[in-house]
């Protein structure tokens, strides 16, 4: 049984990120947006708050990490990280 893999979608305004080809033949991509721009902004805010807290408390040395109010907030921060710091 063979398995086929879906190829990345290009020039699809409903996809995120949206990949476009330039006239020179290069590809550029829009920013990742999960569900809606409003949700993505909230996720980005949670991620940035986590980063600021952990920087201020020197989390790597002290072990004081950001405590999320819920699992949903933790997942939203991961979604924010995906846009703000891809490949981390």
C-alpha positions as CSV (number, residue, x, y, z in Angstrom):
1,X,0.0,0.0,0.0
2,X,1.5,3.3,-1.0
3,X,1.1,6.5,0.9
4,X,0.8,9.9,-0.8
5,X,1.7,13.1,1.0
6,X,0.0,16.4,0.5
7,X,2.2,19.1,-1.0
8,X,2.3,22.6,0.4
9,X,-0.4,24.8,-0.9
10,X,0.6,27.9,-2.8
11,X,-1.4,30.9,-3.8
12,X,-4.3,29.9,-1.5
13,X,-5.6,32.9,0.5
14,X,-7.4,30.5,2.9
15,X,-4.2,28.8,3.9
16,X,-1.9,30.0,6.7
17,X,0.9,30.7,6.1
18,X,0.2,31.7,2.5
19,X,3.1,31.0,0.1
20,X,3.5,33.3,-2.9
21,X,6.0,33.1,-5.8
22,X,7.8,36.3,-6.7
23,X,8.3,37.3,-10.4
24,X,12.0,36.3,-9.9
25,X,10.9,32.7,-9.0
26,X,11.6,33.0,-5.3
27,X,9.0,32.1,-2.7
28,X,7.8,34.3,0.2
29,X,5.5,33.4,3.0
30,X,3.0,35.3,5.1
31,X,3.0,35.1,8.9
32,X,1.3,32.1,10.5
33,X,-2.2,32.8,11.8
34,X,-4.1,30.3,13.9
35,X,-7.9,30.5,13.7
36,X,-8.2,34.2,13.4
37,X,-6.0,37.3,13.7
38,X,-7.6,38.1,17.1
39,X,-6.9,34.7,18.5
40,X,-3.3,34.8,17.1
41,X,-2.7,38.2,18.8
42,X,-3.9,36.8,22.1
43,X,-1.6,33.8,21.7
44,X,1.3,36.1,20.9
45,X,0.6,38.3,24.0
46,X,0.6,35.2,26.2
47,X,3.9,34.0,24.7
48,X,5.5,37.5,25.1
49,X,4.3,37.8,28.7
50,X,5.8,34.4,29.5
51,X,9.1,35.4,27.9
52,X,9.2,38.7,29.8
53,X,8.5,37.1,33.1
54,X,11.1,34.4,32.6
55,X,13.7,36.9,31.5
56,X,12.9,39.2,34.5
57,X,13.2,36.3,37.0
58,X,16.2,34.7,35.3
59,X,14.2,31.5,35.0
60,X,17.2,29.5,33.7
61,X,19.1,30.1,36.9
62,X,16.3,30.5,39.5
63,X,13.8,28.0,38.2
64,X,10.9,30.5,38.5
65,X,8.9,29.8,35.4
66,X,5.7,31.4,34.2
67,X,2.6,29.7,35.6
68,X,-0.3,29.5,33.2
69,X,-3.9,29.9,34.5
70,X,-5.0,26.9,32.3
71,X,-4.0,24.4,29.8
72,X,-5.7,26.5,27.1
73,X,-3.4,29.4,28.0
74,X,-0.3,27.2,27.8
75,X,-1.4,25.9,24.4
76,X,-2.1,29.4,23.2
77,X,1.4,30.5,24.3
78,X,2.8,27.6,22.2
79,X,0.8,28.9,19.2
80,X,2.2,32.4,19.9
81,X,5.7,31.0,20.0
82,X,5.2,29.3,16.6
83,X,4.6,32.6,15.0
84,X,6.9,34.8,17.1
85,X,9.9,32.4,17.2
86,X,9.5,29.7,14.5
87,X,11.6,26.6,14.6
88,X,12.2,26.9,18.4
